[in-house]
Structure formats: C-alpha cells, structure tokens
Amino acid sequence: MRSRRLQVVAVLCLLASADAAWAISLKPGDLAPPIKVGKWIKPPPAGASAAKKLQVVAFFSSWSNPSKQTYPSLAKIARTNAGKVSVTAIAVFEKDAGPNNAHYATVAAFVKQMGDQMPYPVGVDNAQGTMARTWLEASGERGVPVSFVIGRDGKIQWIGHTMMLEYFLGQILTGKYNFAEYRAEWLKDKEQEEREYKLFQKFNALAEAGRYKEAVAELDRIGKAYPEYGRRMVLVRFSLLLKFDEPAAYAFGRELLNGELKDQSGLLWLMARSLLDETPGLKSPDYKLALDLSQRAADLTKHNDANILTALAYAHFKLGNVDKAIEIQTKAIPIGDANPDIPARNKELMRKRLEMFTKAKSGQ
C-alpha cells in the first residue's frame, strides 16, 4: 500500500506552517476533530446528516496551483458517491487572513468563479487558523491539498494528498482497504517526514526569505551529504537558479536534459513550462532549451501527450517557427479532447494557443 501520499518533495511548497514545531497528536484511527469554520461560503444542506456516510474533509487554498489540480477529482467523487460519501472542502492558509477577515471575500469570489466544479459545501478557516491547527498541523500535514476520510464511527480512516483520495476511497468503499497496514505505513512515513523537515529546515527558511543563492548552496550541501536528496531536488535547484542566475540555470537544465532526467518526460515538461509560461522576472528565457526539453518529452511519449505537445508548439512559436507551432497544436487538441483527465480549462488553453498562432501567421 505504498503511495500513501504523492512522492513529491514537500519543501518545494515552502509551507505556511514551516516554523511550527513538529508534534503529531492526530493519527489514523483517532476521532476526527470538530469542523469549526470561520464562515461557510456554501453551507451544508439544512438538516443534513453524515452519520450513515463516509465523510471526506478536503483542505485547499484558493491561491494554490496543486489544489486547483484536485477539483475535478473531488467533484467526481462528490457526484458519483453522493449516497455513500459526503464531501466538505475547507479553505486554509489564505494569504489575506487577518483581523478584518478579508480572506472570506477572497474565497467567496473564488468559489463563485469555480461554479459547478465545487458541488459540495465549502467553508473557510477563521483568522486564527483553527482548522489548520486542529486538523493539518495536528496530523503533521504542512501544506495543501490534503484530505481526510472519516468513517461512520467518526474515526479517521485515511489522511493524504487529495490526488490520491479517489483510489483509497474506492478501496474503502469496496472493502479492500487494509487499515492496519495503512496506519503502520503512515506512521513510518511521518517519521521520515520529520527527519526530512529537520534536514531541510534551514533551506526552507533561506528560500522563503528570498535568499536564493544561499538556499542553493545549502541544497548543494545537503545533496553532497545525502545524494538521494540531491537527485530528488534537481527541479527545485533549477527553479531557484532561475531567480538569480539564469545562465547557470540554463546550463544546469541542459545538463539534466542530457543526463539525469533524459528519460523523465514529466519532469522535462515541467522544466520547459517554467521557461515558457511567462515566469515573472526572467530576463532572457532560453527558448531553445525549452524546445529541446519539450521535444525530448514528446519523443518519450510518442507524441501522444496533449500537454507536452502544447508546450512543444509554444516553444516553436517563441522561436518564430509559427507553421510548426500550428501543426503541433492542431495535433494536440484532439488528443486533449479525448483525454477525460485533462481539465476543461487546459483544453480551452490549447484552442486559444492555436488561435494565437494562427493570428500571428496572418499578421493580426
């Protein structure tokens, strides 16, 4: 039952509670804390009772890109399991939380924008962060998106990254879930997370303070002492180099393309996107590197991944190869339309890119 949580490097998020002491008081098998939000944006139905249902409590932040990737899955869970599962979403770590509660309006506007993509009750944590403290921090979770599954007895059955929720919820609903095995693994993972948190504490502080050069030096020190972490943190290093030394970042990116990441299509695509998606502050984006990264990723996926093809088309466009960009983007759109896992907004972006390329060719 590996993959209790997505195996990504947590320090990349620079979590909101990074300074909090690590003390886990809430574990799988414990009674779930009460839900005490500061404000309901979409309140639970009047008289509704979850006593006969499994409960999903999903934590998100309106500004969090990783959170945005989970909304289609949560909506699917809420709609397809309405008679068996109740879903509640709680906004936490909102940036404008404070004595004036401006974050309530921020989340309300976000929920309105999301529309039917959030077909479940949505609450917002109060300015004191009560929900974040009693649920997330208590269970050692330092960022979002994170979900909890609560059994009919009120006890926590599962805690993990929301992108993993659908799989584990399906295991619980079909009776295939091994809670004892999961709990033992969860405790083991938390011990490892604690070690990693302590190891990266200085790095997180430097990066969060904008001391990027020092952060890279600290990352290199960690990588030398613990080669495994050095390998896992290459994208973090690349992203930080972009903030203060673009030539070094591009040289490092080329090194990764030709070496350690040459067969990792997803990671190559992420690197290409960081150069193509108008990253703030880049003075001289290396679009040739972006092209080579996305071309390699496309070759690895046999030119059948719409997201990667969209990046490849945009790299060609940035380099002035408009006809090639149109050719590739035209191919990407039907591949994307046929993939139900690609959000509608991404599919719309693909069409807007093609429209942009076509207008550029006609001189509009």
C-alpha positions in Angstrom: 0.0 0.0 0.0 2.8 2.4 -0.9 2.0 5.9 -2.1 0.0 7.0 0.9 0.9 10.4 -0.3 2.3 11.7 -3.6 6.0 11.1 -3.7 7.0 14.7 -4.3 9.4 16.9 -2.4 7.4 18.7 0.1 9.9 21.5 0.6 9.1 22.8 -2.8 5.9 24.3 -1.4 7.6 26.3 1.3 4.7 25.6 3.6 2.8 28.1 5.6 3.5 26.4 8.9 7.2 25.9 8.3 8.1 27.4 11.7 5.7 25.3 13.7 7.1 22.6 16.0 6.7 19.1 14.7 4.3 17.4 17.1 1.8 14.9 15.8 -1.3 14.4 18.0 -3.8 13.3 15.4 -3.4 9.9 13.7 -5.4 7.5 11.6 -7.8 5.7 14.0 -8.3 8.8 16.2 -11.7 10.5 16.4 -11.8 13.4 13.9 -11.8 16.9 15.4 -14.9 19.0 15.0 -15.4 21.1 11.9 -15.4 24.7 13.1 -15.0 27.1 10.2 -14.9 30.9 10.3 -17.5 31.2 7.6 -19.5 28.9 5.2 -19.3 30.0 1.6 -21.5 27.1 0.6 -23.1 25.8 3.8 -24.1 22.1 4.3 -27.7 21.4 3.4 -30.1 22.2 6.3 -30.7 19.1 8.4 -28.2 17.1 6.5 -26.6 14.2 8.5 -23.4 12.4 7.6 -23.9 9.7 10.2 -24.6 7.0 7.7 -21.9 8.2 5.2 -18.2 8.2 4.9 -17.0 11.8 5.2 -14.3 13.5 3.1 -12.9 16.7 4.5 -10.6 18.2 1.8 -8.3 21.1 2.6 -7.3 23.6 -0.1 -6.1 27.1 -0.6 -7.6 29.4 -3.3 -4.2 30.5 -4.4 -2.6 27.0 -4.6 -1.9 25.5 -8.0 -1.6 22.0 -6.6 -5.1 22.5 -5.0 -6.6 23.5 -8.4 -5.5 20.2 -9.9 -7.7 18.3 -7.4 -11.0 20.0 -8.0 -12.2 17.8 -10.9 -11.4 14.6 -8.9 -13.3 16.0 -5.8 -16.3 16.9 -8.0 -16.3 13.5 -9.5 -16.2 11.9 -6.0 -19.0 14.1 -4.7 -21.3 13.3 -7.7 -20.7 9.6 -8.2 -20.8 8.7 -4.5 -23.5 11.1 -3.3 -25.4 8.3 -1.4 -22.3 6.9 0.3 -19.9 9.8 0.8 -20.3 13.4 1.9 -17.6 15.9 0.8 -16.7 19.1 2.5 -13.9 21.5 1.4 -12.2 23.8 3.8 -10.0 26.8 2.7 -6.9 27.3 4.9 -3.7 29.2 4.7 -5.3 32.0 2.8 -2.9 34.9 2.3 -5.2 37.7 3.4 -6.4 36.1 6.6 -6.4 38.6 9.4 -8.5 40.6 11.9 -10.6 42.0 9.0 -11.4 38.6 7.6 -10.7 39.7 4.0 -10.0 36.1 3.1 -13.7 35.3 3.4 -14.4 37.5 0.4 -11.4 36.1 -1.5 -12.6 32.6 -1.1 -16.2 33.5 -1.9 -15.1 35.1 -5.2 -13.0 32.0 -5.9 -15.9 29.6 -5.2 -18.2 31.7 -7.4 -15.7 31.5 -10.2 -15.3 27.7 -9.9 -19.1 27.3 -10.1 -20.2 23.7 -10.5 -16.6 22.5 -10.3 -17.2 22.6 -6.5 -20.5 20.8 -6.0 -20.2 20.4 -2.2 -20.1 22.6 1.0 -17.2 24.9 1.2 -16.0 26.6 4.4 -13.2 29.0 5.3 -10.9 28.7 8.2 -11.0 31.6 10.7 -8.3 34.2 11.1 -6.8 32.2 14.0 -6.3 29.1 11.7 -8.3 26.8 14.0 -9.0 24.2 11.3 -5.4 24.2 10.0 -4.1 23.8 13.6 -6.5 21.1 14.8 -6.5 19.0 11.6 -3.4 19.7 9.5 -0.8 20.7 12.0 -2.0 18.1 14.5 -1.5 15.4 12.0 1.8 16.7 10.7 0.5 17.9 7.4 2.2 21.1 6.5 0.5 22.1 3.2 -2.4 21.6 0.8 -4.1 19.9 -0.8 -4.7 17.3 1.9 -7.8 15.2 2.5 -9.2 13.1 5.4 -11.6 10.2 5.2 -13.8 9.8 8.3 -15.5 6.5 8.9 -19.1 6.1 10.0 -17.8 5.7 13.6 -16.3 9.2 13.4 -12.7 7.9 13.3 -10.1 8.9 10.7 -9.6 6.2 8.1 -7.1 7.9 5.8 -5.1 11.1 5.5 -3.2 12.0 2.4 -2.7 14.1 -0.8 -6.1 14.8 -2.4 -4.9 13.4 -5.7 -4.7 10.0 -4.1 -8.1 10.3 -2.5 -10.1 8.6 -5.3 -8.1 5.5 -5.2 -8.0 4.9 -1.5 -11.7 5.9 -1.1 -12.5 3.3 -3.7 -10.6 0.7 -1.6 -12.5 1.7 1.5 -15.9 1.5 -0.3 -15.2 -1.9 -1.8 -13.9 -3.4 1.4 -10.4 -3.9 0.0 -8.8 -1.4 2.4 -6.2 -2.7 4.9 -6.4 0.0 7.6 -3.8 -1.7 9.9 -1.3 -1.8 7.0 -2.0 1.8 6.0 -1.7 3.1 9.6 1.7 1.4 10.1 2.9 2.9 6.8 1.6 6.3 7.7 3.5 6.3 11.0 6.6 5.2 9.2 6.2 7.9 6.6 5.7 10.6 9.3 9.0 9.6 11.0 10.7 10.0 7.6 9.0 13.4 7.1 10.2 14.6 10.5 13.8 13.7 9.5 13.4 15.5 6.2 11.8 18.5 7.8 14.7 18.9 10.2 17.2 18.4 7.3 15.6 21.0 5.1 14.6 23.5 7.8 17.5 25.9 7.0 17.0 25.6 3.3 13.3 26.3 3.6 14.0 29.4 5.7 16.5 30.7 3.2 14.3 30.1 0.2 11.3 31.6 1.9 13.3 34.7 2.8 14.3 35.1 -0.9 18.0 34.3 -0.2 18.1 32.1 -3.2 21.9 31.9 -3.7 22.4 30.8 -0.1 19.5 28.4 -0.5 21.1 26.7 -3.5 24.4 26.5 -1.6 22.5 24.8 1.3 20.8 22.5 -1.1 24.1 21.5 -2.6 25.5 20.8 0.9 22.5 18.5 1.6 22.9 16.8 -1.8 26.6 16.1 -1.2 25.9 14.6 2.2 22.7 12.8 1.1 23.0 12.0 -2.6 19.4 10.7 -2.7 18.0 14.1 -1.8 20.4 15.8 -4.2 18.8 13.7 -7.0 15.2 14.4 -5.8 15.8 18.2 -5.6 17.1 18.9 -9.1 14.0 20.7 -10.2 14.0 22.8 -7.0 17.6 23.7 -7.7 16.7 24.6 -11.3 13.8 26.8 -10.2 15.9 28.7 -7.6 18.8 29.3 -10.1 16.3 30.9 -12.4 15.6 33.5 -9.7 19.2 34.8 -9.5 21.5 33.3 -12.2 19.7 32.5 -15.4 22.8 31.4 -17.4 23.7 28.9 -14.6 20.1 27.7 -14.6 20.1 27.1 -18.3 23.4 25.3 -18.2 22.1 23.1 -15.4 18.9 22.5 -17.3 20.9 21.3 -20.3 22.9 19.1 -18.0 19.7 17.5 -16.7 18.3 17.0 -20.2 21.4 15.2 -21.4 21.8 13.2 -18.2 19.8 12.5 -15.1 16.4 13.5 -16.5 16.8 12.4 -20.1 14.1 9.7 -19.8 11.8 11.6 -17.4 9.1 13.1 -19.7 7.0 14.6 -17.0 10.0 16.4 -15.3 11.3 17.6 -18.7 7.9 19.0 -19.4 7.8 20.8 -16.1 11.1 22.4 -16.8 10.0 23.5 -20.2 6.9 25.1 -18.8 8.9 27.0 -16.3 10.6 28.8 -19.3 7.5 29.1 -21.5 4.7 30.2 -19.1 5.9 33.8 -18.7 7.7 33.1 -15.4 8.0 36.5 -13.7 11.4 38.1 -13.6 13.1 36.0 -16.4 15.2 38.4 -18.4 16.4 36.1 -21.2 14.3 32.9 -21.3 16.2 30.2 -23.1 13.5 29.1 -25.5 15.9 26.8 -27.4 16.3 24.8 -24.1 12.5 24.8 -23.7 12.2 23.4 -27.2 14.8 20.7 -26.6 13.2 19.8 -23.3 9.7 19.5 -24.7 10.9 17.8 -27.9 12.5 15.1 -25.8 9.4 14.7 -23.6 7.3 14.5 -26.8 9.5 11.8 -28.2 9.4 9.8 -25.0 5.6 9.9 -25.0 5.4 9.1 -28.7 3.8 12.5 -29.4 0.6 11.3 -27.7 0.5 13.7 -24.7 -1.5 16.8 -25.4 0.0 18.8 -22.6 3.6 18.1 -23.7 2.7 18.8 -27.4 1.2 22.1 -26.3 4.5 23.1 -24.6 6.4 21.9 -27.7 4.2 24.0 -30.0 4.6 27.1 -27.8 8.4 26.7 -27.8 8.4 26.6 -31.6 6.2 29.7 -31.6 8.6 31.6 -29.2 11.4 30.8 -31.6 9.5 32.1 -34.6 8.5 28.7 -36.1 4.9 29.6 -36.5 3.9 27.0 -39.0 5.4 24.2 -36.9 3.6 25.6 -33.9 0.3 25.5 -35.7 1.0 21.9 -37.0 1.8 20.6 -33.5 -1.0 22.4 -31.7 -3.5 21.2 -34.2 -2.5 17.7 -33.4 -2.6 18.3 -29.6 -6.2 19.5 -29.5 -8.0 16.2 -30.4 -5.6 14.2 -28.2 -6.5 16.5 -25.3 -10.2 16.3 -26.1 -10.1 12.5 -25.9 -8.4 12.6 -22.5 -11.0 12.9 -19.7 -8.3 13.6 -17.1 -7.3 16.9 -18.7 -9.3 19.8 -17.2 -11.6 21.8 -19.4 -9.6 25.0 -18.8 -6.5 23.2 -20.2 -8.4 22.2 -23.3 -9.5 25.8 -23.8 -6.0 27.0 -23.4 -4.9 24.6 -26.2 -7.5 26.2 -28.5 -6.5 29.7 -27.5 -2.9 28.9 -28.3 -3.8 27.7 -31.8 -5.9 30.9 -32.3 -2.9 33.0 -31.2 -0.6 31.1 -33.6 -3.0 31.5 -36.5 -3.4 35.2 -35.9 0.3 35.6 -35.7 0.7 33.9 -39.1 -1.9 36.1 -40.7 -0.2 39.2 -39.2 -3.1 40.1 -37.0 
